[in-house]
Each structure stands twice: as structure tokens, then as C-alpha cells.
Amino acid sequence: MTESQITELNEWITDTFGTPAVLAEYLDLAVEMLFYVEQGAFEQQELQDVVTVLRGVKHQFT
């Protein structure tokens, strides 16, 4: 990544999540969900939040 891309990513993380730790929590939950998704395992809002985060990450790198 270029220096400007790193800066932009850091700004996006701060603007969207407040801290990298909060983003890390969402990404950790996303990985867990991939292994354990079954009916009733997670709340609908939790799944939607993770999808939103992953789409945001994808948008930052495309």
C-alpha cells in the first residue's frame, strides 16, 4: 500500500469505528460467524453489522 492509501485507511477506520480495536472486534466476529453460522446462532443485527464492515473494507481496497 502507498503512504496515502495507509493514511486514507487509517482515517476511514477512525471515522467509521473510532479505533482499530473496534474494527478488530468486528473482523473477529466475522471470522467466528463464518465457522458457526446456523439458524439462531447470531442476532440479525450482528450479521448485518459484520456485512457492513466487510463491505466497507472492500470499498477501501477497490
N, C-alpha and C positions, 0 to 999 in steps of 0.2 A: 504494500500500500504506500501511496505517496504521503508526504507530510500533510498536505491539505486534506486528503481523504481521512487520515487519522484524526485530524482536528475536527472535521465535519462529523465523523462518527462519535467522537467524544462529546461534541455539542448535542448531537441527537440523543445520546444516552442520558445526558444531564437534563435536557429539556423534556424528554419523554418519561424517564424513570426516576430522576433525581440523583441516583447514584449507580455506579456499576454493580454494586451489591444487589440492588433490587432487580436489575436486568438478569443477573446471575441466578437469582431465585426463580424467575420465570423460565429461564432456559433449563434449569434443573428440573422444574416441574414438567416441562415439555418432554424431556428425556424419560422421566418416570411414566408419563402418560403413554408414550409410545410402547412401553413394555406392558402396561397393565390396563389399557383401555378396554373396558367392558361396560355393559349397561349398569348404571348406578355407581360406577367407581369414582367419578368426579362430578361435581356440580356443573351444570351447563355454562354458568358464567366463568368458571375456571377454564373450561375448554375454550371458550370464546376469547378470554384474555390471552391465553397462550397462542392461539392462532393470530391474534392481533400483533403480538410481539414478533412472532416469526415472520409475518408479512412485513412488518416494519424493518426487520433486519434484512430481509431480502431486498426491499426497496433501497436500502442504503448501499447495497453492493451491486445493484444493476444500473 
